[in-house]
């Protein structure tokens, strides 16, 4: 196991910069997920850690050792790829042990380590099969087994579940979580799937266009987003956004002809946004039917414009003032398009974002939160 430090790392292809001075310190045994949309630079950053891409600037240190100029084989890391990269003519046993044999390990050592990895991943009964005889989930377990036997200082995962169907992805997330809990190795995992990021990570690094937007725990990323981009990238369905106007004293905001009072911390932060273009943000679960007592709630009336029954819940898009917001509701309410409904908005859980900078008012007021 080892820490991994990414210090001011930059990457350019000719004159085109794609990674812009990223800093991430990953602790020994920590599980960090790099997440973001396609083209944000997360896989490029992972490949630079692995030594598969050169670094244009900055440093990468593994276990305190600067590895910028070391080839991949000398970095003592193991990588699990999206496409499994298994040898089709070799058995599962031979695939898992291949790297050890190439390093000159004794046959009895290879056999022992392959058996241990197979037991951890519950694929002992598959050791004599070839990849063509396996399901996608089984192939991914073999790829992970090949990484485990190396006993590396860090594991790197490059979108390993993207080729699997939804049910298998869910099952494999559980297996990867168990694997980390058992091995306690440092793991760096790349995905564009925010559900994977939220369920797997100790900390999440949200990337956008080669920049690090926010680094924090899943709770930080979801409940205390630094920017509108981070807020909108997490959650399913994502956070609602609506243009609003802030009162001069920061005590309230308006959505067209509807005025919403702002509670303490948000009120203080809102004062600096008065007169600016501002987005009001609130998550669907913080829009509730009926009246809720307390200063943290705003009581409004909305008109249902769209419903999406999902069995366990109903998503309904409701027009409030000049905004349309999606809320989560109990299916027993039987909401219908055209219906008028009384709502409570949990304003204590709401967010305000400066349209020009994209920065959360709470971050701006505090000078940045950790």
TAPE-V392790 format. One record per backbone hydrogen bond with DSSP energy under -0.5 kcal/mol. CO is the residue of the C=O (numbers start at 0). NH is the residue of the N-H. E is the energy in kcal/mol with one decimal. If there is no record, write none. Layout:
BEGIN
CO:NH:E + CO:NH:E
END
This chain:
BEGIN
1:28:-0.5 + 2:62:-3.3 + 3:5:-0.5 + 3:25:-3.1 + 4:6:-0.6 + 4:60:-2.5 + 5:7:-0.6 + 5:23:-2.2 + 6:58:-2.4 + 8:21:-2.4 + 9:55:-1.9 + 9:56:-1.3 + 10:17:-3.4 + 10:18:-1.9 + 11:13:-0.7 + 12:15:-1.8 + 14:16:-0.7 + 15:12:-2.8 + 18:10:-1.8 + 18:20:-0.7 + 21:8:-2.2 + 23:5:-3.2 + 23:25:-0.6 + 24:26:-0.5 + 25:3:-2.2 + 26:29:-2.1 + 29:31:-0.7 + 29:186:-2.6 + 30:201:-3.1 + 30:202:-1.5 + 31:188:-2.4 + 32:34:-0.6 + 32:204:-3.1 + 33:190:-2.2 + 34:206:-3.0 + 36:39:-1.6 + 39:209:-2.3 + 40:44:-2.3 + 41:45:-2.0 + 42:46:-2.5 + 43:47:-1.7 + 44:48:-1.8 + 45:49:-2.1 + 46:50:-1.0 + 46:51:-2.4 + 46:52:-1.3 + 56:9:-2.5 + 58:6:-2.9 + 59:66:-2.8 + 60:4:-2.9 + 60:62:-0.5 + 61:64:-1.7 + 64:61:-2.4 + 66:69:-1.7 + 70:73:-1.7 + 71:74:-1.7 + 75:152:-2.8 + 75:153:-0.7 + 77:155:-2.9 + 78:80:-0.5 + 79:157:-2.7 + 80:83:-0.9 + 82:84:-2.5 + 85:87:-0.7 + 86:89:-1.3 + 89:130:-0.7 + 90:94:-2.6 + 91:95:-2.6 + 92:96:-1.9 + 93:97:-0.8 + 94:97:-0.6 + 96:100:-2.3 + 97:101:-2.3 + 98:102:-1.1 + 99:104:-2.3 + 100:103:-1.5 + 105:109:-2.4 + 106:110:-2.5 + 107:111:-2.0 + 108:112:-2.6 + 109:113:-2.6 + 110:114:-2.1 + 111:115:-2.2 + 112:116:-2.4 + 113:117:-2.5 + 114:118:-1.9 + 115:119:-2.2 + 116:120:-2.2 + 117:121:-0.6 + 117:122:-2.5 + 117:123:-0.6 + 118:121:-0.6 + 122:125:-1.9 + 123:126:-1.0 + 125:128:-2.1 + 126:92:-2.7 + 128:91:-2.4 + 129:132:-2.6 + 130:133:-1.9 + 134:138:-2.3 + 135:139:-2.0 + 136:140:-1.7 + 137:141:-1.9 + 138:142:-2.3 + 139:143:-2.1 + 140:144:-2.5 + 141:145:-2.3 + 142:146:-1.2 + 143:147:-2.5 + 144:148:-2.0 + 146:149:-0.8 + 147:150:-1.9 + 152:1:-1.0 + 152:185:-0.7 + 153:77:-2.1 + 154:187:-2.6 + 155:79:-3.1 + 156:158:-0.8 + 156:189:-3.0 + 158:161:-1.1 + 160:163:-1.7 + 164:168:-2.7 + 165:169:-2.0 + 166:170:-2.1 + 167:171:-3.0 + 168:172:-2.2 + 169:173:-1.4 + 170:174:-1.7 + 171:175:-2.7 + 172:176:-2.3 + 173:177:-2.5 + 174:178:-2.4 + 175:179:-2.2 + 176:180:-2.2 + 177:181:-2.1 + 178:182:-2.9 + 179:183:-2.8 + 185:154:-2.8 + 186:31:-2.6 + 187:156:-2.8 + 188:33:-2.9 + 189:158:-1.9 + 190:35:-0.8 + 191:193:-0.7 + 192:196:-1.9 + 193:197:-2.5 + 194:198:-2.2 + 195:199:-2.1 + 196:200:-1.9 + 202:32:-2.0 + 203:205:-0.6 + 203:215:-2.2 + 204:34:-2.6 + 204:206:-0.6 + 205:212:-2.6 + 205:213:-1.2 + 207:210:-2.1 + 209:19:-2.7 + 210:207:-2.5 + 210:212:-0.8 + 213:205:-2.8 + 215:203:-3.8 + 216:220:-2.7 + 217:221:-2.2 + 218:222:-2.7 + 218:223:-0.5 + 219:223:-2.4 + 225:359:-2.8 + 226:230:-2.2 + 227:231:-2.5 + 228:232:-1.6 + 229:233:-1.3 + 230:238:-0.8 + 233:238:-0.7 + 239:281:-1.5 + 241:279:-3.3 + 243:277:-0.8 + 244:253:-2.1 + 246:249:-1.9 + 250:261:-3.0 + 251:246:-2.6 + 252:259:-3.1 + 253:244:-1.6 + 253:255:-0.6 + 254:256:-0.5 + 254:257:-1.4 + 257:254:-2.9 + 259:252:-2.3 + 262:266:-3.0 + 263:267:-2.2 + 264:268:-1.9 + 265:269:-2.1 + 266:270:-1.0 + 268:271:-0.8 + 269:272:-1.8 + 269:273:-0.6 + 270:273:-1.1 + 272:275:-2.4 + 275:277:-0.5 + 276:354:-2.7 + 277:243:-2.1 + 278:352:-2.5 + 279:241:-1.7 + 280:350:-2.7 + 281:239:-2.6 + 282:285:-2.0 + 283:286:-1.5 + 283:327:-1.6 + 285:287:-0.6 + 285:345:-2.6 + 287:343:-2.9 + 293:296:-1.3 + 295:346:-1.1 + 295:347:-1.6 + 297:299:-0.6 + 297:344:-2.7 + 299:342:-3.2 + 301:340:-2.8 + 302:318:-2.9 + 303:337:-3.2 + 305:316:-2.9 + 307:314:-2.3 + 309:311:-1.6 + 312:309:-2.8 + 313:315:-0.5 + 313:328:-2.3 + 314:307:-3.0 + 315:317:-0.6 + 315:326:-2.5 + 316:304:-3.2 + 316:305:-1.3 + 317:319:-0.6 + 317:324:-2.8 + 318:302:-1.6 + 319:322:-2.1 + 322:319:-3.0 + 322:324:-0.5 + 324:317:-3.3 + 326:315:-2.1 + 328:313:-2.7 + 329:332:-1.7 + 330:333:-1.6 + 335:338:-2.0 + 338:303:-2.8 + 340:301:-2.8 + 341:289:-2.8 + 342:299:-2.4 + 343:287:-2.6 + 343:345:-0.5 + 344:297:-2.2 + 344:346:-2.0 + 345:348:-2.0 + 346:349:-1.2 + 350:280:-3.1 + 351:360:-3.4 + 352:278:-2.6 + 352:354:-0.5 + 353:357:-3.0 + 357:227:-2.4 + 358:353:-2.4 + 359:363:-2.7 + 360:364:-2.7 + 361:365:-1.4 + 362:366:-0.9 + 362:367:-2.5
END
